[in-house]
Each structure stands twice: as structure tokens, then as C-alpha cells.
Amino acid sequence: MKRKDEESRIQELLRAQFQRGDISRRQFLQNMIVAGMGLGGISALSACGAAPAAEAPAKEEAAAPATEAPKEEASAAAAGTRPLTPTFYQWIVDLHPGLKAVNDSFGDLNFQIAPVAGFDVARFVAEGKNKESTWDVYVGMTPFVEMASLIKADVIEPWDNYIPKEVLDDIIPSIREECSVDGKLYSWPFLLDIIVQGYNASITEKAGLSDAPPADWDEYLANSKTVLDSGAARYGCTFDAHGWRSLCPITHSISTDVYYMLDGDPSGVPLFDFTSEPALQALEIMKQMLDLSSANALQPGATDGGVNSTPDEVAFAAQQVAYYIKYQNAPLRMAGTWSDPAALRLGALPKAKGGAGSTVFWTTGACLFKWGQNKEKAAEYMRSLTFNDQIWKDSISGSASGHPGQLPPFLSVNEKLQKDNPDWLQKEAWVPLVFEQLKVAKAIPNHAFGLQQFILAQPIWEKYLKGESTDAKAVMQEAKDAVAAEVKKAG
């Protein structure tokens, strides 16, 4: 009966995505199969009707129609002549229901969904070229993803003239560094994610394994093989194929000294060295993990330009796999579909024996549009949002909309939580474990190609993972060269 309930919940989730047009018919069926429900998706599809004709990015674009914005200088727009107009990445709205109460408290607010599916900020850049902006603040920016390119395009400006000093000084130091360029804060941090490991204790117990997170990669791979050999689950382990979520953090667990300065690059910001020995070791670990994972583990996600609703999430939600590598909010959200969410365990990313034991962290935050308006009001809004008690309660302990598990980036918020130690926080044993990882985690440098380097290189290194090449060093050199060529071309 429990299994039927789980299948029903997963089927409803996929059906809703299909009906919204977020995934195609083929993607719906593939995800049903990965979830272990075979071709039952065909009958489920018949109850859905046809998917909407519009693709998800087009739907998001329609949610934020262009309007005329005054072409005045940013310095004259601090107060503004229109309502405060924040725009949010859709997933933040979906995962954080407390946002509505914050918006309601601001009264005259023109809240919009950002046209940024798949991290595409082309709309922001196009408006910036005309020295205008439909919006005042964008909540959804991740520093290594798009911050450098938005600064270079003259689209955003620092928060320093508007953020209160006590708030600036309250940001956790490593996060403040991540969000800054040349000593100026360009991203007001909001949600903290760290790459960790999660596992399903019900499956590991069935496989006869101890209820403890594997300490190193040898143990992680051995345990995953035990799960597979014992038949305790369909797969031993899984991971997100995107490099910033797998290759990079696994590399950091071995060493963080894996970045280099490209000759002739004027940015002064290092790139990931795909040919470094730790990166080669990480690729080998991924290859061994793939042998213990689902056949479609390398396929793109079903939503948001392929970066979300990834195969790993589907498999973990369906309890088809024991061990999982991703940012903490993924296993927390996926376990919400289980009959017993208490079976979820989180722990530090496994380390290489004798390795650095580091990982990757990033924050999702807000940028201030240079050509927007209401800049002082935008700072008031961000302070209200990021210091809202209900936002953090819902994020850490979960709500009816899910369990995002994203953590606050401010010292005072965390100190208050520790001091008050409410009952709901005491139940979330994973919180101190994840925060402990922040002490050793390293952010990806804020190069304009911080994200793109992994997107460009992924199909190249995957030739080794898929067995199309047996020379890991050669494919990683090809990946490094491809990234370098694009960086030089961009100038």
C-alpha cells in the first residue's frame, strides 16, 4: 500500500508538469520508467489530455510582459515613479510560500516572474543596452552563474549605496566574498545551498549496511555496489550530471587547487582546470558511479532548459536508489514523496583519502538593476525578505509546498535560531551537518564563464563516461581547450 501511495504522488507530480507544458510526452514516459512504474504512464497520459502548446520558457516570458521604462540615469531612479517591481526565478516562488506574506506587507508592489528559464538573462542584457529596465530587482541570481556577465554588460550595480551597513556586516564572511567583486556587493544573498550526500536508510538497512554516511569515495562506491548486488534497490547511487553539481564538488573533495589563469584573459578571474589531476580523479569517480546508476543519469532535466527535474531527482523520489550527491535541498524535497521521509539521511560529501574534504557552495540572491527604479525601496524589500522568520521556518522544516531546506546566509539569523532552538528546528538534525560543510566548502570563482565552462565541457568529458573514449586525459584537454577558445572569442 505504501508503494502504491508513493507511485501515486510521483505520478501526480509528473502529470502536473506535463499539463503545465513543463515536460514533453516523451519526458513524462521516461521519468515514469525511471521511477519504476513501467509503461503505466501511457494510461496516466490519457487522463491528462494534450499538453499545452506553449513551451515553459515562453510561458515564463509571458508572465513578465515588457512595459515602457523611463530612460533616466540610475542615480535619479533611487525613489522611482512606479511601484517597486521585483522579478523572481519561478522555482523560488514555488518552494517558498512565505514570499506571499512579504509581498502583501509591501502593498503597492508589481511582483513578476522572471523570463530566465535555464539561467538565460538575455532579456535583462537587451534592456540594459537601451539603458532601461522593466524591473528593479531580480531575485534568482547565483554569483558564479551570471553575475560577472551582468556586471560586464552594465546591467547591474552594487548594493553598497543602499544596503544598511549592519546588514552588510551580518553576511557570513565566505558568502560575502562570493557575492562581491572588487570589494563591492553585487548579490544580496538569500538562499544557501551546499553539495552534500544523502541516502535512504530504509534501502541501506535492507542491504545490510550501517546507518552512517560513507566517509570516503571508496566506501561510497563499495556501499552502492552492495545495494545493487543485494537487490535492495534498483540503483546503488546517482548524481546530477551538470558539472557544477558533480564534477566540480567531487574535485573539491580531492583538492581546491584546481583553477588557473588563462593567458590573455583580462578578467583576472581563474577558470576550472579540467586537466588537473584532481579533476581527472573526479571524472573517474563519476564513471564508477555511472556504472551503479540509472542508464539515463546523463540526460538533461525535464524542465527549465534541462537544468531542473533531472533524472537523479526522479530516481531518488521513487526510492529507486540508495545514495545521492547533490545540494541539500534536492534530497530533502524528493524525500517528501516517500511514505517515510524520516528515512532520509544527510552527511558531508565523501572525501578522497588524504584529500581536502571540501565541496562547493553557492547562494541564490538578488541583483539591483542599474537602470531600474526604487533602489532604496528594493533594499527595504530584500531586508524584509531575507530576515523573515517564517521564510526560514518553512525552508528549514518544510511546509505544504515542500521542503527546500535552503539555509540563511546571515550570522544574526543563524545565531537567533540556535539561541531560540525551537521545537521545529530540533527535529532537523541535518542543519548543523550541512552548516559544518560551509567551513570547508569553496565557491566557484565568479568568471563570466563560471557556469558556461561546465556547460561547454560536459558533452566532451561525457565521451569518457559513455565509453566513446578511453583516454580521460585527452577528453579533459579537449574540454579545457574548448572553454579557452570560447573565452578568447568573447574577449
N, C-alpha and C positions, 0 to 999 in steps of 0.2 A: 504493500500500500504506500509506504514511504517513497519507494522508487517511482510509483505512478504519479504521486504528488509532485516530485521533483521534475519529472518529464513534462508534466502539465505546465509548471511555472516557466520552464525553459521554452516550451513551445509557444506560450503566450508572449514571452519576451520577443522571440524571433518573429512571431506573427505581427506584433505591433510595429516592429522595424520594417517589415515588408509592406504593411499597409500605409506607413508614412512615406514609403519610397526610399527609405534609407538603405535597403539591400534589395538585390535583384532576386528573381525566382530561383536562379541557379545558386546564388549565395545562400538563400534560405535552405534549399535542399542539402547543400554541402554542410552547412552548420548543423542541420538535423542529424546527418550521418555521423559527424564528428562527436555529437552529443550522445551517440549510441542508440538513436531512435530509428535507425534504418531509413526505409523509404516511407515511413509513416507521414513524412512531410508532404507527400503528394495529396493525401486526403485532407491534411490540415490546410493546404493551399486552396483547395476547392471551397473552403469556408471563408477564405479571405476575400475572394473577388479579385479583380485586377488591381495591380499596383498602380499608384498614381503615375501619370506620365512624366511629371517633373522630377528631375534628379534632386538629391538632397542639397547640393550646393546652390542650385537655382532657387530652392525654397528658402534657404537662409538669406540669399541675396534679396529676395522679395520682402523679407522681414525688415530690411533696413533700407527703404527707398531713399534715393538721392533727393535732397532738397537744397535750395539755394542757401549758401552760407556767405556772410559778408566777407569781402577780401581785405579785411583790416589787419594791421600788424598784430602779432601775438601780444605784444606789450599793452595794447589797447583793449584786449579782449578778456582781461582778468575777471571783470564783472559779468559782461555778456548782455545781450539784448534778447536772448531766447532762453527757454528753460534749460536747466542742466541736462545734457544729453550723453549719458553713458551708454556704451555698447559692449556687450558681453559675448564671449565664446559660448555657444549653446550648451556645451557639456557642464559648464559651471552652474548654469540656471537649473539644469536637470538634476544635479547632485546636491544642490544647496538650497533647500526650500526656505530657509530663514532669510534669504535675499529679499523676498517679497515684503517682509516687515520693515526692513531697512529702507526699501524704496518708498513704502507708504509713509514713512516718517518724514520724507523729503517733500511731500506734497506735489509741487509743480515740477514734475520730472518726466522727461521724454526718454523712457527706457527702450533700448533696441537690442536686437540680436545682430551680432557682427557677421559680415559676409567673408568669413575667414576659413571655410572648410579646408582641411588639410594644411593648416598654417599659412594659407595664401593671403598675404597682406597687400596685394596689388591695388585694391581699391583705395586703401589708405595712401599709398605712394602716388597714385594718379591724382588724387585730390591735393596732396601736398605740393605737387608740381605747379598747381594753379593757385597756391597759397590760400587754400581753403580747406575746411573740414566739416563734414556733416555732423561729426561727433566731437565731444570734449575730452572724453577719457575712454580708453579701451582696456577692459579687464579680460585678460586671457594671454598676455604676452609672457613668454618664457625667455629669460635673458639670452641663452646660447642659441635660441631658435631664430628670433627675428629682431632683437634689439639693435644689434650693430647695423643691420641694413636699414632700419628705420631712422637711426641717427644719421647715417651716411646720406640718406635721401632727404634729410632736413624735414622730416615728418613730425618728430617728437622733440621735446625739450626736457631738461632736468626738472625734478620736483623741488629742488633746493630752495627756490624762492617762495614756495607755498607750503611745504611740509613743516609742521612745527618741529623745533629742534629736539624737544623731548621725545617725539615720535621717531625722528631720525636716529637718535642715540639709543633708542629702545630696540632697534633691529639687531638680531643675533649677528655678531661680527662677520662670520663667514658668509652669511646671507647678504649682508650689506655690501660686502666686497663683490659678490656675484652680481648684484644689481647695479653696480656703479661702473662708470667709465671716466677715467681721468679725475677721480675723486668726486664726481657728480652722480647723484642718484637718478637713474633713468627709469627704473622699475620700482614701483611701490609694491613690496612683496605681500602676497595674500596667502597662498596655499603651498605648503611644503610637501614634497614627495622625495622619497629615498628608495633606491633599488635595494630590495631585501629578498629573502627567500620565504616562501610559505609552503605549508604541507598539510595534507588531510590526514589527521591522526587516526581516523577510522580505517583508512586504507593501510597506513603503515603498521597499525596493530594487527590487521588481518594478515599482513606479510611477515609478522613476527619480528618487526623492527622496534627498537626503543623509541619512546616518545621524546625525542630530542632532535633539534636541527643538526644536520651534518656540519661538522666543523670545517672540513676542507673539501676540495673538489673530488678527491679520490673517494672519500666516504659518500659524497653526494651521488656520484655515478654508480658506486657499488650498491648503495641502497636502492637507487632507481632500478637497477638490473634485478635486484631481489624482488621488488614489487612486480616487475614484468614476469620473471620466471615463476613466481608463486601464483600468478593469476589473480592477485589481489585487486588489480586494476588493469584497464586496457593499455595504459601507457605508464612508464616509470616517471618521466619528468617532462616538463615543457618550458618554453621560453618565448618571448616576443622577438621576432626576427629583426626588428628595427635596431640598427647598430647602437644608437644611444641608449637603448633599453637592454642590450645584451652584450655585444662585443666590447663596448667601452667599459661598463661596470665590471665585467669579468676581467678585463685587462687591468683595471684599477685594483682589483683584489690581489693581483700579482705585483704591480708597480704603478705608481702615478707619474713616473718619469718617462712619459711616452709621448711627449709633444715636441714639436720642432718649429723653428722659424724658417719659412720658405724664402729663399733668396729673391730679392726684388719685390717682396710683398710690403707695401707701405703701411699696412695696418699695425704692425708691431705686435700682433697677437698670434700665438702659436696655433698650429694645426695638429690633429691627431696623426701620429706616425704609425701607419698600418704595417710598416716593415720592422717595427721594433720587436725584439724577442718576446716581451710580454704579450703583445698583440697576436703574434703567431701562436703562442701557447693558448691564448683565449680562443682563437679560431679552432684549435684542435679540441678544446673542451666542448665547444659548440657542436662540433662534428660528432663527438661521442654522445652528447645529449640528444642530437637529432636521431641517432640510431635507437634511442629509447623513447622517442616522442611520436606524435601523430605524423602521418605522411604529408599532411597539408600544413605543417608548422611554419613553413617559409612563405606561405601565401599571404597577400595583404589582407588587411581587415575589411569588414563589410561596410563600414561607414567612414565618414569624414576623410575622404580622399585616401582610404586604405590604412589610416593610422589608428583607427579605433575599431572595437568589436572584432578583435583579432582571434585567430583560431585557438590560441592558448587560453583566452578567456572562456571561450565556449567549452573547451575540454575540461577546464578546472571547475566551471559552474556545473557541468554534468557529472562531476565526480568520476571522470574517466582517467584521471591522472593523480599521482601522489604528490610529487614535488614541483615547485613552481618558482621561477625567477622573474620578478617584476617590481615596480613601485608598489608600496604597501597598500594603496587604495584598491588595486586590482583584485588581489585575493580576498580582501575584506568584502568588496562588492559581490564577487562571484559566490562567496560562501553564503551570502544572503539567500541564495536559491536552494540551499541544502535543507534536508529535513532536520539536520542537527548542525547549525552554524557553529556551535561550540567546539566542533571537531577541528576547526581551523587553528593552526599554529603559525606564528611568525618568528623569524630569527634573523640574525645577521647573515649577509651574503657569505657563502663559503669562501675561504681564503686558500690560496695556494700555500703549500707547506713552505715556510720560510719567506712567504710573500708579504706584501704591505698590509693586506687585510682591509683595504679601502673599498669604496664603492662610488656611485655617482648620486649626487642630489641636485635638485633644481627647485625653483619656486615658480609658481604662476602668479603674475602680478598685473599691475596696471601701468600703462604709459599715458603721458599727458601730451595731447596733440598740440603742436606748436601753433597751428593755425585755427585751433578751436577757440572756444569762449569759456566763461565761467570757471576760470582756473582756481580761484580761491574756493569756490563752491565745490569744485571737484576734489580738492584736498579735504574739505569737511566731509564729503561723501565717503571718501576712501577711509578716513579715520573712523567714521561711524561703522562702516562695513567690516573693517579688519579688526576692530576691537569689540565686536558684538558677541556677547556671551552665548546667545542662542545659536549663532552660526557655528561656534566651536563645539558646543554640546552636541549639535546634530551631526557635525562632521566626525567627531571622535567616537561617539556612542551610537550613531545611526539614527535614522528617522524612517517614516513611512516610505520615503522616496529612495532609500538605500543607505549604504554605509560607506561614504567616501574615504573616511579615515585620514584626511589631509590635516596637517598639523599647523599651528600658528607660528609665524616667524618672529614673534616679538618676545623679548625677555620678560616683560611685566605680565603678559597674558599667561605665559607658562608658569611663572612664579606664583601667580594668583591661583591657578589650577592646582598646583602642588600644595599650596598652603590650605586652600579650602578642602581639597581632596573629597569632592562629592561622591556619593554612592555610585553614580553612573560612571565616574572615572575609575573607581577602584575595580570595576568589572572588566576594564580594558587593559589587560596585563601586557598587551603588545606595545603600548605607548612608550614606556621607558626603554624598551628594547630598540625601538626604531630611533628614538632620540639619541640613544647611545651611539648609533651608527653615524649621526651627523658629525660627531667629534673626529671621525676618520675619513668621512666622505669628501670627495673633491668635485667641484662644479666643472662642467665642460667650458673651456675658455670662450669668451664672447666674440668670436670671429664672425664676420658676415657669412662665412661658410660653416659656422659651428654645427648646424643641423645638416646643411646640404652635403657636407663632406661624407656623411654616413649614407645619405640617400644615393649619391653618385657612386659610391664604392660598393654598396650592397650587392647589386647584381654581379659584380666582378668577384667578390670573395665567395659568393654563393656557388660559384662554379666548383670550388673545392668542396663545399658542404654537400653538393649534389653528386659528386664523383665525376664531374665533367673534366676536372683537372686533378692530378695527384701531387702537384707542386704548390704547396701552400705559400712558399716564399714568392714564387713567381706571380701568383694572383694578387698577393698583397702589394707587390711592387707595382703591378698594373693599376691597382686601386689608388695607390699613392700618386702615381703619375697622372692618372685621370683627374684627380682632385686638383693637383698642382696646375694642370693645364687650364682648368676652368677658372681657378683663382687668378691666374695671369691674364686670361682673356677678359675677365671682369675689370681688371685694372685697379 
